[in-house]
């Protein structure tokens, strides 16, 4: 359809985004998705976006949002996203996101939007009076994020399939009514990466929205902070370091973290710590995590201290992203009869 594909890409274009809602990404973000973003940029024309507009569904603190957006760009680069290989940009720097989202909103049924899981879950928790309209239309903006770049693949976890299905439905609806305009994206289901759970609630996925951050390993936290979090991780009253999610979720979670970072299999780790206590095991987990994060933290901090470079990266990414998105927007407006500006 629209937009030239990077000639180095062999498998088409991918699009994915992450919200700048905290000062730091967490280990679950990296092991669950971001590590695979790095791999995908080798074979795909990769578009990676800091989705600051999506972050507005929670009332923003302006200075914090500005700071977190820059920190997010710095962390993505430090984690291995190469601005020369990928298009790395900020969502709000491309006006077509909102412009195409409005067109798609006008094609989306109220019932269709209200069935989206995220809206249902959060609105039930907060109540109708405290739920913002942006949360209701969030999935449609997400669909526009994907469609304006004519993405062939969208890296997602199993829990995000519903968003891809809505995106495909809206693209097909538009194409059937107004002619072929959007590429129909496929969900690129991420490999079963390490599923990292909260250190204090080891049966719950590690998340930025956790009530307490004491169980979340932040990529940018100081070594002593992550050491304390790991040593304080909830375990059980037993003594054996073995993987048993049903009966030993805390130890199983720590084994998963240790295996994912060290490259040691879970079975090998069980053998390595056979006969040793939980204290020794937690210290070993903390050591591999801290050593792994050191160069990432150092690189990210170096970039944070160089706002001129980060601005250049964002400008370069915005130029590349706008070149593709504006072509799609022009085609969309032409298809539905919007008179172009002279």
C-alpha positions as CSV (number, residue, x, y, z in Angstrom):
1,X,0.0,0.0,0.0
2,X,1.7,3.2,1.2
3,X,5.2,4.1,2.4
4,X,8.5,2.8,1.2
5,X,9.8,-0.2,3.0
6,X,13.4,-0.1,4.2
7,X,15.3,-2.0,1.5
8,X,17.3,-3.8,4.3
9,X,14.0,-5.3,5.6
10,X,13.2,-8.8,4.4
11,X,9.9,-9.4,6.2
12,X,8.0,-6.1,5.8
13,X,7.2,-3.5,8.4
14,X,6.6,-3.8,12.2
15,X,5.1,-1.2,14.5
16,X,5.0,-1.3,18.3
17,X,4.9,1.3,21.1
18,X,5.4,1.8,24.8
19,X,4.0,4.3,27.2
20,X,6.1,6.8,29.1
21,X,4.2,6.4,32.3
22,X,7.1,6.0,34.7
23,X,10.7,7.1,35.3
24,X,11.9,3.6,34.2
25,X,10.9,0.6,32.3
26,X,10.9,-2.6,34.3
27,X,12.6,-6.0,33.8
28,X,9.3,-7.5,32.7
29,X,9.1,-5.0,29.9
30,X,12.5,-5.9,28.6
31,X,12.4,-9.7,29.0
32,X,8.7,-9.9,27.8
33,X,8.9,-7.6,24.7
34,X,11.7,-5.1,24.3
35,X,14.4,-7.7,23.9
36,X,12.5,-9.0,20.9
37,X,12.1,-5.5,19.5
38,X,15.8,-5.4,19.3
39,X,15.9,-8.7,17.3
40,X,13.1,-7.7,15.0
41,X,14.9,-4.5,13.8
42,X,17.4,-6.8,12.0
43,X,14.8,-8.3,9.6
44,X,11.9,-5.8,9.6
45,X,11.5,-2.2,8.7
46,X,10.8,-1.4,12.4
47,X,8.8,1.6,13.6
48,X,9.0,2.0,17.4
49,X,7.0,4.7,19.2
50,X,6.8,6.3,22.6
51,X,3.1,6.6,22.9
52,X,2.7,9.8,24.9
53,X,-0.8,10.4,23.8
54,X,-2.0,7.1,25.2
55,X,-0.4,8.1,28.6
56,X,-3.0,11.0,28.8
57,X,-5.8,8.5,29.8
58,X,-4.3,9.0,33.3
59,X,-4.2,12.7,34.3
60,X,-0.7,13.8,33.5
61,X,1.8,15.8,35.5
62,X,3.2,17.9,32.6
63,X,6.8,18.1,33.8
64,X,6.9,14.4,34.6
65,X,5.4,13.5,31.2
66,X,8.1,15.5,29.4
67,X,10.9,14.0,31.5
68,X,9.6,10.4,31.1
69,X,9.2,10.8,27.3
70,X,12.9,11.7,27.0
71,X,13.9,9.0,29.5
72,X,11.9,6.4,27.5
73,X,13.8,7.3,24.3
74,X,17.1,7.1,26.1
75,X,16.2,3.7,27.6
76,X,15.1,2.2,24.3
77,X,18.4,3.1,22.7
78,X,20.4,1.8,25.7
79,X,18.5,-1.5,25.5
80,X,19.5,-1.9,21.9
81,X,17.1,0.0,19.6
82,X,19.3,1.5,16.9
83,X,17.9,4.8,15.5
84,X,19.8,4.1,12.3
85,X,18.1,0.8,11.8
86,X,14.7,1.6,13.3
87,X,12.3,4.6,13.1
88,X,12.3,5.7,16.7
89,X,9.8,8.5,17.4
90,X,7.3,10.1,19.7
91,X,3.6,9.5,18.9
92,X,2.5,13.2,19.3
93,X,5.1,14.3,16.8
94,X,3.0,12.8,14.1
95,X,-0.4,14.5,13.8
96,X,-1.8,11.8,11.5
97,X,-2.3,9.5,14.5
98,X,-5.2,11.7,15.8
99,X,-6.5,12.6,12.4
100,X,-6.9,9.0,11.2
101,X,-8.1,7.9,14.7
102,X,-11.1,10.3,14.2
103,X,-12.0,8.8,10.9
104,X,-11.8,5.3,12.4
105,X,-13.9,6.4,15.4
106,X,-16.7,7.3,13.0
107,X,-16.6,3.8,11.6
108,X,-16.6,2.1,15.1
109,X,-19.8,1.0,16.7
110,X,-20.4,2.0,20.4
111,X,-21.0,-1.6,21.4
112,X,-17.9,-2.7,19.6
113,X,-15.8,-0.2,21.5
114,X,-17.4,-0.9,24.8
115,X,-16.5,-4.6,24.6
116,X,-12.8,-3.9,24.6
117,X,-11.4,-5.7,27.6
118,X,-9.2,-2.8,28.9
119,X,-12.1,-0.4,29.0
120,X,-14.4,-2.9,30.6
121,X,-11.9,-3.7,33.3
122,X,-10.8,-0.2,34.2
123,X,-14.2,1.4,34.0
124,X,-15.6,-1.3,36.3
125,X,-12.9,-0.5,38.8
126,X,-13.2,3.3,38.6
127,X,-16.9,3.7,37.9
128,X,-18.5,5.5,35.0
129,X,-18.2,9.0,36.5
130,X,-14.4,8.6,36.9
131,X,-13.7,6.9,33.6
132,X,-12.5,9.3,30.9
133,X,-13.7,9.1,27.3
134,X,-10.1,8.7,26.1
135,X,-10.0,5.3,27.8
136,X,-13.0,4.3,25.7
137,X,-11.5,5.5,22.4
138,X,-8.0,4.3,23.3
139,X,-8.2,1.1,21.2
140,X,-9.2,3.1,18.2
141,X,-6.2,5.4,18.5
142,X,-4.1,2.3,18.9
143,X,-5.6,1.0,15.6
144,X,-4.7,4.3,13.9
145,X,-1.1,4.0,15.3
146,X,-0.8,0.7,13.4
147,X,-2.7,1.5,10.2
148,X,-1.1,4.9,9.3
149,X,2.3,3.1,8.9
150,X,0.9,0.3,6.8
151,X,2.4,-2.2,9.2
152,X,2.5,-5.8,8.1
153,X,3.2,-7.2,11.6
154,X,2.5,-5.9,15.1
155,X,4.5,-7.5,18.0
156,X,2.0,-8.4,20.7
157,X,1.5,-10.7,23.6
158,X,-1.4,-13.2,23.7
159,X,-3.4,-10.7,25.9
160,X,-3.4,-8.1,23.1
161,X,-4.9,-10.2,20.3
162,X,-8.2,-8.3,20.8
163,X,-6.6,-5.0,19.8
164,X,-5.2,-6.6,16.5
165,X,-8.7,-8.0,15.7
166,X,-10.3,-4.6,16.1
167,X,-7.6,-3.0,14.0
168,X,-8.1,-5.6,11.2
169,X,-11.9,-5.2,11.4
170,X,-11.7,-1.4,11.1
171,X,-9.2,-1.6,8.2
172,X,-11.4,-4.1,6.3
173,X,-14.5,-2.0,7.0
174,X,-12.8,1.1,5.6
175,X,-11.3,-0.8,2.6
176,X,-14.7,-2.4,1.7
177,X,-16.5,1.0,1.9
178,X,-14.0,3.3,0.3
179,X,-11.5,1.2,-1.6
180,X,-8.2,-0.5,-0.7
181,X,-6.3,2.0,1.5
182,X,-5.0,0.1,4.6
183,X,-2.7,-2.9,4.9
184,X,-4.3,-5.6,7.0
185,X,-1.8,-6.2,9.9
186,X,-1.1,-9.5,11.4
187,X,-0.3,-10.0,15.0
188,X,3.3,-11.1,15.4
189,X,2.9,-13.1,18.6
190,X,6.1,-12.7,20.5
191,X,8.0,-15.8,21.4
192,X,7.2,-17.2,24.8
193,X,9.6,-14.9,26.5
194,X,10.2,-15.0,30.2
195,X,7.0,-14.2,32.1
196,X,8.2,-12.1,35.0
197,X,6.0,-11.7,38.0
198,X,5.9,-9.2,40.8
199,X,8.4,-10.0,43.5
200,X,5.8,-9.3,46.2
201,X,2.9,-10.8,44.4
202,X,4.5,-13.7,42.5
203,X,1.3,-14.9,41.0
204,X,0.7,-11.5,39.4
205,X,2.5,-10.1,36.3
206,X,5.1,-7.5,37.0
207,X,3.5,-4.2,36.0
208,X,4.0,-0.4,36.1
209,X,0.5,-0.1,37.4
210,X,1.1,-2.2,40.5
211,X,-0.2,-0.6,43.7
212,X,3.4,-0.8,45.2
213,X,6.6,-0.7,43.3
214,X,8.4,-2.8,45.9
215,X,8.0,-5.9,43.8
216,X,9.0,-4.3,40.5
217,X,12.6,-4.4,39.2
218,X,13.1,-1.0,37.6
219,X,15.8,-0.9,34.9
220,X,17.0,2.5,36.1
221,X,16.9,1.8,39.9
222,X,20.2,2.0,41.8
223,X,21.9,-1.4,42.5
224,X,21.2,-1.2,46.2
225,X,17.5,-0.6,45.5
226,X,17.1,-3.7,43.3
227,X,19.3,-5.7,45.7
228,X,16.9,-4.8,48.5
229,X,13.8,-5.7,46.4
230,X,15.2,-9.1,45.4
231,X,16.3,-10.0,48.9
232,X,12.8,-9.0,50.1
233,X,11.1,-11.1,47.4
234,X,8.2,-13.2,48.8
235,X,9.0,-16.9,48.9
236,X,7.7,-19.8,51.0
237,X,8.6,-21.7,54.1
238,X,10.5,-24.4,52.3
239,X,14.2,-24.7,51.6
240,X,14.5,-26.2,48.1
241,X,15.3,-24.1,45.1
242,X,13.0,-25.8,42.6
243,X,10.6,-24.7,39.9
244,X,7.0,-25.3,41.1
245,X,4.7,-22.4,40.1
246,X,1.7,-23.9,42.0
247,X,3.4,-24.4,45.4
248,X,6.5,-22.1,45.1
249,X,5.6,-19.2,42.9
250,X,8.1,-16.8,44.5
251,X,11.1,-19.1,44.0
252,X,9.8,-20.1,40.5
253,X,9.7,-16.4,39.5
254,X,13.2,-15.8,40.8
255,X,14.4,-18.9,38.9
256,X,12.8,-17.5,35.7
257,X,14.6,-14.2,36.2
258,X,17.9,-15.9,36.9
259,X,17.6,-18.2,33.8
260,X,16.5,-15.4,31.5
261,X,19.4,-13.1,32.3
262,X,22.2,-15.6,32.9
263,X,21.3,-17.8,30.0
264,X,21.3,-20.8,32.3
265,X,18.4,-23.2,32.0
266,X,16.0,-23.5,34.9
267,X,17.0,-27.1,35.3
268,X,20.7,-26.1,35.5
269,X,19.9,-23.4,38.0
270,X,18.1,-25.9,40.2
271,X,21.2,-28.1,40.2
272,X,23.5,-25.1,40.8
273,X,21.5,-24.1,43.9
274,X,20.8,-27.6,45.2
275,X,21.4,-27.7,48.9
276,X,21.8,-24.0,49.2
277,X,19.4,-21.7,51.1
278,X,17.1,-19.1,49.8
279,X,19.4,-16.3,51.0
280,X,22.3,-17.5,48.8
281,X,19.9,-17.9,45.9
282,X,18.5,-14.4,46.2
283,X,22.0,-13.0,46.4
284,X,22.9,-14.8,43.2
285,X,19.8,-13.5,41.4
286,X,20.5,-10.0,42.6
287,X,24.1,-10.2,41.4
288,X,23.2,-11.3,37.8
289,X,20.4,-8.6,37.6
290,X,22.6,-5.8,38.9
291,X,25.5,-6.7,36.6
292,X,23.2,-7.0,33.6
293,X,21.6,-3.6,34.2
294,X,24.9,-1.7,34.9
295,X,25.9,-1.0,31.2
296,X,22.2,-0.3,30.3
297,X,21.9,2.2,33.1
298,X,25.2,3.8,32.3
299,X,24.3,4.2,28.6
300,X,20.8,5.5,29.4
301,X,22.1,8.1,31.8
302,X,24.7,9.2,29.3
303,X,21.9,9.8,26.8
304,X,19.7,11.5,29.4
305,X,22.5,13.9,30.0
306,X,22.7,14.7,26.3
307,X,19.2,16.2,25.4
308,X,20.6,17.7,22.2
309,X,21.3,14.2,20.9
310,X,17.9,12.9,22.1
311,X,16.2,15.8,20.3
312,X,18.0,15.0,17.1
313,X,16.9,11.3,17.4
314,X,13.3,12.4,17.9
315,X,13.4,14.8,15.0
316,X,14.9,12.3,12.7
317,X,12.3,9.7,13.7
318,X,9.5,12.1,13.4
319,X,10.5,13.0,9.8
320,X,10.6,9.4,8.8
321,X,7.4,8.6,10.5
322,X,5.6,11.6,9.1
323,X,6.7,10.8,5.6
324,X,4.8,7.5,5.8
325,X,1.9,8.6,7.9
326,X,1.1,11.7,5.8
327,X,0.9,9.6,2.7
328,X,-1.6,7.3,4.4
329,X,-3.6,10.3,5.7
330,X,-3.8,11.8,2.2
331,X,-5.1,8.5,0.8
332,X,-7.6,8.2,3.6
333,X,-9.0,11.7,3.2
334,X,-9.1,11.3,-0.6
335,X,-11.0,8.1,-0.2
336,X,-13.7,9.5,2.0
337,X,-14.1,12.8,0.2
338,X,-12.2,15.3,2.4
339,X,-11.3,18.3,0.2
340,X,-7.5,18.8,0.3
341,X,-6.0,22.0,1.5
342,X,-4.8,24.1,-1.4
